[in-house]
Amino acid sequence: MMRQFESTPKKMYWSDDFRGSKQCPDCQTALVPKSHSYLMVLRHGKSMDSQIVGSAGGYFCTACPVVVLDRARFDDYAAMSSAARAGSSYAVLGLVDLSAVPEDKKHLPFDEVNNPLPLVMFTDPHQGPETGRS
């Protein structure tokens, strides 16, 4: 059985690129929906804002490190963002492993020095700031 949070980077696909979220696009194993938090970056013009979104919308392969994200769900997350504006695009950079945050730091905001974001990056080379839409 797959651990809920795993530090292995995942290859990410969008559901509309592979006819849904039933089978893994790499190995054809059944995908399992799992609740997770994700790091989403919204881009509008030259400015970018990041936020943690989720938890629904990810389907994970139990046989290989693949996740298929539900495009419609992430379009909704982007549209509901306070940072969203007309013409914004978004990218989902990876999984946020909130269980990796030390107990004594759970009350602190994430920053680069004292409380770094526990991010498990997606490895899809095609996934970048212009991939998403909102």
N, C-alpha and C positions, 0 to 999 in steps of 0.2 A: 504494500500500500504506500502511496506517495505521501510524504510529509507535507503538512499544510504550507510551511514556508521552507523553501530549499534555497541554498545559496548558489546553486548551479544556474548560470545565465540561461535564459530561455530564448528560443527562436520564436519570433512573433509573426503571426499572420492575421489578416482581417477576415472576418466571416464572409463578407461579400466577395472576396477573392477566391474562395474555395467552396462555394455552395453550402454555406452554413457551418454549424459547429458540432456535427455528429462524429466525424472521423478525422483523425490526424492527417494533415496533408503530406507528412513525410513517411509515416509507417502504416497508415490506415487503421490503427488501433482506435477503439472508441474513446472519445473525449469525455471528461468529467467536469461538470461545472463546479468551480471553487470560488469562495469569497476571498478577495484580496483587496489590498489598497494599491493604487498605481500612481506613478508620477506623470502628470500631464503638463506639457508646456504649451501655452497659447501664445501665438505670434500675431501681432497686428502692426503692420508697417515695420519699423526698425526696433520696436520694443517687444519684450517677451516677459511673460509671467508664468511662474510655475505653481502648481498646487497638487495636493494629494486628493485623488478621487477614488470612487469605488463604493462598494465592494463587489457588486454583481457585474457580469459581463465577460468573464474569462472562463475559457474551457481548456482544460489541461490534459495532455496526453499522459497516460500512466506508464508508457513504455519508453518514451524519449523526451528530451527537454524542449517541448513545443507547447505554446499557448496560442489559442485562437481567440481573438477579441471580437466581441459583437459590435460591429460598426455603428449600428443604430443607437446602442446604449452609450457608446463613447461620444457620438454626435450630441446626444442629450446632455451628457456631463459637460461638454464644451459649451453648449448653448446656455446652460444654467449657471455657468461661471460668472462671478461678478467681474472678471477680467475680459469676458467676451465682448466683442464689438463687431459691427458689420465688417466683413472682409477678413475676419480672423481665421487662422488655420491652427491646427494643433498637431502635436506628436505625443505619443505615449512612450516614455523612455524606458520604463521597467516597473518591476514590482517593488513596493516599499514593505520591508519586513519589520513591521511595528513590534513584533515579539523580540527583536534583537536589541531594542532600546533598553538600556539598563534601568532598573526600577527607580533608582535615585535621579534619573534624568527624564522620566516620562512627563514631568510637568514643565520641562523647558522647551522652548522653540528649537527647531533644527537649525544648526549653523555649521560652518565648516571646521571650527576648532573644538568647541566644547561638547557638541552633540551632533555629530555628522549624520546625515540622512542615510539609513541602512537600505541602499538601493541595489537591487539585483537587476542589472541592465539587460535589455533585450538585445539580441545579437543579429537581428535581421539587417543586412547591409542596405536594404532599400528603404528602411524606415527612417525618415528625417522630418524636419519641421514642415515640409510642404505635403506630407502624406495624408494628414487628417483634413477633415473639412467640417465646417460648422455653419 
